[in-house]
Amino acid sequence: MFFFDEIIELSHEHMCNQIMDLAMEQVLEESGKSRREAQETAVFCQVDDMMYSALPRAVFFDGFTAWTVNHMDIVPDMVNRIAHLLFFLLMDLTIIITTAYTFDQLLGFRKKRHILYLGIPGIISLLLVCLGIGDLRFIEGATTWYSMGFSVYVCYATIILYYGAVLYFVISRRRFLPKDKVLGTLSFIVIAGVILVTQTIFPEVLLTAIFPTILLLGIYIDFENPAIRKLTMYTDEMADGFATMVESRDNNTGGHIKRTKAYVTLMLNKMRGDSYYRRVLSRDYITHVINAAPLHDVGKIATPDSILQKPGKLTDEEYAIMKRHAAEGGKIIQQTFRDLDDADFRQIAYEVARFHHEKYNGKGYPDGLKAEEIPLHARIMAVADVFDAVSQKRCYRDAMPLEQCFDIIRRGRGTDFDPDLVDIFLDSKEEIIQLMNANDAQEEEQP
């Protein structure tokens, strides 16, 4: 059990403490989520806790039942059946919880009820296991005794149902999911399938103890590795710091970065409820886009101060120089993050920086892309960037009236911006105003 305790200490404490703190404080401040939404984000700490509790206990009871079934001369039948019942229940819980955890890590659950929907077959399975424990048979094999009966078959069916669903989900959405997580998830599913087939054909082998161990190792390596999480956290902090440094040259205080990041986050959350986008918006994709948003103007580091801070209208020559910041931003990101292991984040950050000034009708810059030639994350960034640009005071003009700002986005529907994204943005008008007010209040509190 020491191995499990060590992993639990490293990964569970790190993830739960961080999610609970950030979900209830940082997310409320930066993303503008309601407390109810933040609580829904933090709910998977409970799933995480259950998972790391069920896995080692399932291993323990597997070994314990292997002993009790071979010592029925000294172990009362009731004790033997209770031990098997606990083992079957823990195995079912392991399957249910790890499936929920995998879905959340790859896609993310928007509502608690989605977890409930996923858990309904599992609840039925747990009840059937309990009902069938009385008919459990203990069979003498060539080398050892083993158990067989309705409860065992229910556990097998639960594995097939839940991990079959994960397998279908990963294969059907493999183009939109991180390759490392797809391969990791498929690997432990395949291994689980081999163990299941082997255990079914050769019931005396008793391989079930290996099953939760492989699950734990796979989840730890793919999702929970503290070293990877810490590296990712440092990369995100470096990106935010880099972006803030660049923006400070433009007579800003980081407000543009925080606001646009909040608008992007809000739009992505709204898009998750749209069936058209749900297939594309994996959990990692959303995280990468949110973390890449602050880097959209990083190319301005190559723009002269005389242009960035000019209080009047730019000349045609100056505007041409200003427009270079999009392409320069892409180059800077490629050079700065070229050694970053996360190629998906690097590509998204590059495309956000280079293409956020492209227009839906093809009249933007630097490449004149149009419609869906423009990456989705760049189209999202374009809406957030323009809205914040017109709604805030700049060195060359005052902030525009709020209704006029929304009208600019509305009039750009289908010409400057993706029409579907415009609809999502305008439908979120009240929440956007709340985000603006919350950011203004936060800036006023700063010394």
BAFI-603071 format. One line per 2 residues: number of its first residue (from 1); for each residue x, y, z of C-alpha. Coordinates in steps of 0.25 Angstrom, whole numbers. Each point is the difference from the previous one (the first is absolute). Example, Ala and Ser with C-alpha at 12.3 -4.5 7.8 and 13.67 -1.06 7.14 Angstrom:
1 = 49:-18:31 ~ 6:14:-2
//
This chain:
1 = 0:0:0 ~ 12:9:1
3 = 1:2:-15 ~ -15:5:0
5 = 2:9:12 ~ 12:7:-7
7 = -8:3:-12 ~ -12:4:7
9 = 9:10:8 ~ 7:6:-12
11 = -12:1:-10 ~ -13:1:8
13 = 5:11:10 ~ 6:8:-12
15 = -12:-1:-9 ~ -11:1:11
17 = 6:12:7 ~ 3:7:-12
19 = -14:-2:-7 ~ -8:4:13
21 = 8:12:2 ~ 1:5:-14
23 = -15:-4:-3 ~ -5:8:11
25 = 9:12:-1 ~ 8:2:-12
27 = -11:-5:-10 ~ -10:9:7
29 = 10:12:-2 ~ 5:-2:-14
31 = -11:-8:-7 ~ -12:6:6
33 = -7:-13:4 ~ -11:0:10
35 = 3:-7:13 ~ -9:-11:-4
37 = 8:-3:-13 ~ 13:0:8
39 = -6:-10:9 ~ -3:-9:-12
41 = 14:2:-5 ~ 5:-5:14
43 = -9:-12:1 ~ 10:-9:-7
45 = 9:1:13 ~ -10:-9:6
47 = 1:-9:-12 ~ 15:0:1
49 = -1:-3:15 ~ -9:-12:-2
51 = 9:-5:-12 ~ 12:-1:9
53 = -7:-6:11 ~ -7:-11:-8
55 = 12:-4:-8 ~ 9:-5:11
57 = -12:-6:8 ~ -4:-8:-12
59 = 14:-6:-1 ~ 0:-3:15
61 = -14:-7:-1 ~ 4:-8:-12
63 = 12:-6:7 ~ -8:-2:13
65 = -11:-8:-8 ~ 10:-8:-7
67 = 4:-4:14 ~ -14:-2:6
69 = -5:-9:-12 ~ 12:-9:3
71 = -2:-1:15 ~ -15:-3:0
73 = 3:-10:11 ~ 3:11:10
75 = -7:12:-6 ~ -15:1:2
77 = -8:0:-13 ~ -7:13:4
79 = 14:7:2 ~ 4:-6:-14
81 = -12:6:-7 ~ 1:13:7
83 = 15:1:-4 ~ -4:-3:-15
85 = -11:10:1 ~ 9:11:4
87 = 10:-4:-11 ~ -10:0:-11
89 = -6:13:5 ~ 14:6:0
91 = 3:-5:-13 ~ -13:6:-6
93 = 3:13:7 ~ 14:0:-6
95 = -6:-2:-14 ~ -11:11:2
97 = 9:10:6 ~ 12:-1:-9
99 = -9:1:-12 ~ -6:13:6
101 = 14:5:2 ~ 5:-4:-14
103 = -12:7:-6 ~ 2:12:8
105 = 15:1:-3 ~ -2:-1:-15
107 = -13:8:-1 ~ -5:6:13
109 = -14:-1:6 ~ -8:13:0
111 = -10:-4:10 ~ -1:-10:12
113 = -12:-7:-7 ~ 9:-4:-11
115 = 8:-8:11 ~ -14:-6:4
117 = -3:-4:-14 ~ 13:-8:0
119 = -2:-6:13 ~ -14:-5:-2
121 = 4:-13:-7 ~ 11:-2:11
123 = -10:2:11 ~ -9:-11:-6
125 = 13:-9:-1 ~ 3:2:15
127 = -14:-4:3 ~ 0:-13:-8
129 = 14:-4:6 ~ -7:1:14
131 = -12:-8:-5 ~ 8:-11:-6
133 = 11:-2:11 ~ -9:-11:7
135 = 1:-8:-13 ~ 15:1:-1
137 = 7:-13:-2 ~ 14:-5:5
139 = 6:-9:-10 ~ 12:-9:2
141 = 10:2:-12 ~ 13:-8:-3
143 = 9:9:8 ~ -10:9:8
145 = -14:3:4 ~ -7:11:-7
147 = -14:7:1 ~ -10:1:-12
149 = -14:4:-1 ~ -10:11:-3
151 = 8:11:7 ~ 12:-4:-7
153 = -7:1:-14 ~ -5:14:4
155 = 14:5:3 ~ 4:-5:-14
157 = -11:7:-6 ~ 3:13:7
159 = 14:0:-5 ~ -5:-3:-15
161 = -11:11:1 ~ 9:11:6
163 = 13:-2:-6 ~ -7:-3:-13
165 = -6:14:1 ~ 14:6:3
167 = 6:-8:-12 ~ -11:5:-9
169 = 1:14:5 ~ 15:1:-2
171 = 0:-6:-14 ~ -11:8:-5
173 = 6:13:5 ~ 15:-4:-2
175 = 2:12:-9 ~ -4:10:10
177 = 7:-6:12 ~ 15:1:5
179 = 8:-12:-7 ~ 7:-3:13
181 = -13:-2:8 ~ -7:-7:-12
183 = 12:-10:0 ~ 0:-1:15
185 = -15:-3:2 ~ 0:-10:-12
187 = 12:-7:6 ~ -7:-3:14
189 = -13:-3:-7 ~ 7:-11:-9
191 = 7:-5:12 ~ -13:-1:8
193 = -6:-7:-11 ~ 11:-10:-1
195 = -1:-3:15 ~ -15:-1:-1
197 = 1:-10:-11 ~ 11:-8:7
199 = -8:0:13 ~ -13:-5:-7
201 = 8:-11:-7 ~ 9:-4:12
203 = -8:4:12 ~ 11:-7:9
205 = 10:10:-4 ~ -6:11:9
207 = 6:12:-8 ~ -10:10:6
209 = 10:6:9 ~ 8:5:-11
211 = -12:7:-6 ~ -1:12:10
213 = 15:1:1 ~ 1:2:-15
215 = -11:10:1 ~ 7:8:11
217 = 13:0:-8 ~ -6:4:-13
219 = -8:12:7 ~ 12:4:8
221 = 9:0:-13 ~ -10:6:-9
223 = -8:10:8 ~ 6:2:15
225 = 15:0:-1 ~ 4:12:9
227 = 13:3:-8 ~ -8:2:-13
229 = -11:8:8 ~ 11:9:6
231 = 7:2:-13 ~ -14:4:-7
233 = -3:9:12 ~ 14:7:-2
235 = -2:1:-15 ~ -14:7:2
237 = 6:10:10 ~ 12:3:-10
239 = -10:2:-11 ~ -9:9:8
241 = 13:8:5 ~ 5:1:-14
243 = -13:5:-5 ~ -1:10:11
245 = 14:6:-2 ~ -3:2:-15
247 = -13:7:3 ~ 6:9:10
249 = 7:7:-12 ~ -14:3:-6
251 = -4:9:13 ~ -8:-11:5
253 = 1:-7:14 ~ -4:-14:-4
255 = -15:3:0 ~ -1:-3:-15
257 = 6:-14:3 ~ -9:-3:11
259 = -13:5:-7 ~ 3:-7:-13
261 = 3:-13:7 ~ -12:1:8
263 = -9:2:-12 ~ 7:-11:-7
265 = -3:-9:12 ~ -14:4:0
267 = -2:-3:-15 ~ 6:-14:1
269 = -9:-3:12 ~ -12:4:-8
271 = 5:-8:-12 ~ 1:-12:8
273 = -16:0:1 ~ -1:1:-15
275 = -1:-14:-7 ~ 8:6:-12
277 = 12:3:8 ~ -1:-11:10
279 = 8:-10:-8 ~ 12:9:-2
281 = 1:6:14 ~ 8:-10:8
283 = 4:4:14 ~ 15:2:-4
285 = -4:8:-12 ~ -8:10:8
287 = 12:1:10 ~ 10:2:-11
289 = -9:11:-6 ~ -2:7:13
291 = 15:0:3 ~ 4:4:-14
293 = -10:12:0 ~ 10:9:8
295 = 10:-2:-11 ~ -8:5:-11
297 = 7:14:-1 ~ 14:-5:4
299 = 5:4:-14 ~ -1:15:5
301 = 13:-2:6 ~ 6:2:-14
303 = -8:13:-2 ~ 7:13:3
305 = -5:8:12 ~ -2:12:-9
307 = -12:-7:-7 ~ -5:-8:12
309 = -1:13:9 ~ -4:10:-11
311 = -11:8:5 ~ -6:3:-13
313 = -4:-8:-13 ~ 10:-8:-6
315 = 5:3:-14 ~ -1:-10:-11
317 = 15:-4:1 ~ -2:-1:16
319 = -12:-8:-2 ~ 7:-10:-9
321 = 11:-1:10 ~ -10:-3:11
323 = -7:-11:-8 ~ 13:-7:0
325 = -2:-4:15 ~ -9:-12:-4
327 = 10:-7:-8 ~ 11:4:9
329 = -8:-5:12 ~ -1:-14:-7
331 = 15:0:-2 ~ 3:4:14
333 = -8:-11:6 ~ 6:-11:-10
335 = 14:5:5 ~ -3:1:15
337 = -8:-13:2 ~ 7:-8:-11
339 = 6:-9:11 ~ -14:-2:7
341 = -5:-14:1 ~ -14:4:-2
343 = -1:2:-15 ~ -15:2:0
345 = 1:12:9 ~ 12:6:-8
347 = -9:-2:-13 ~ -12:7:6
349 = 8:11:6 ~ 7:2:-13
351 = -13:1:-8 ~ -7:9:10
353 = 11:10:-1 ~ 2:-1:-15
355 = -15:-1:-4 ~ -8:8:10
357 = -1:12:-10 ~ -5:-8:-12
359 = -14:3:-4 ~ -11:-10:-3
361 = -2:6:-14 ~ 15:-1:-3
363 = 4:14:1 ~ 8:-1:12
365 = 15:-2:2 ~ 11:-5:-1
367 = -4:-11:-9 ~ -14:4:-4
369 = -7:-13:5 ~ -15:-1:0
371 = -11:-8:7 ~ 4:-13:5
373 = 14:1:-6 ~ 2:9:13
375 = 2:-10:12 ~ -11:0:9
377 = 8:6:12 ~ 5:12:-9
379 = -15:3:-3 ~ -3:0:15
381 = 11:9:3 ~ -3:9:-11
383 = -14:3:6 ~ 6:2:14
385 = 11:9:-4 ~ -8:9:-9
387 = -11:2:11 ~ 10:3:11
389 = 8:9:-10 ~ -12:9:-2
391 = -6:-1:14 ~ 13:5:7
393 = 7:14:0 ~ 12:0:-9
395 = 11:10:-1 ~ -6:6:-13
397 = -15:0:4 ~ -10:-2:11
399 = -8:-13:2 ~ -12:-1:-8
401 = -14:-1:6 ~ -3:-15:4
403 = -12:-1:-9 ~ 8:5:-12
405 = 11:-11:3 ~ -10:-11:0
407 = -6:6:-13 ~ 14:0:-7
409 = 1:-15:3 ~ -15:-2:-5
411 = 3:8:-13 ~ 13:-9:-2
413 = -8:-13:0 ~ 3:-7:-13
415 = 10:10:-5 ~ 11:2:11
417 = -4:-11:10 ~ -6:-14:-1
419 = -15:2:1 ~ -2:-12:9
421 = 10:6:10 ~ -6:13:-1
423 = -14:-6:4 ~ 7:-7:12
425 = 7:13:4 ~ -12:9:-1
427 = -9:-10:8 ~ 10:1:11
429 = -2:15:1 ~ -4:1:15
431 = 12:-9:4 ~ 10:8:-8
433 = -5:13:7 ~ 2:-8:13
435 = 14:-3:-4 ~ 3:14:-4
437 = -5:5:14 ~ 7:-10:8
439 = 13:3:-8 ~ -2:15:2
441 = -2:-2:15 ~ 12:-9:1
443 = 9:11:-7 ~ -6:11:10
445 = 4:-8:12 ~ 15:-2:-5
447 = 9:11:5
//
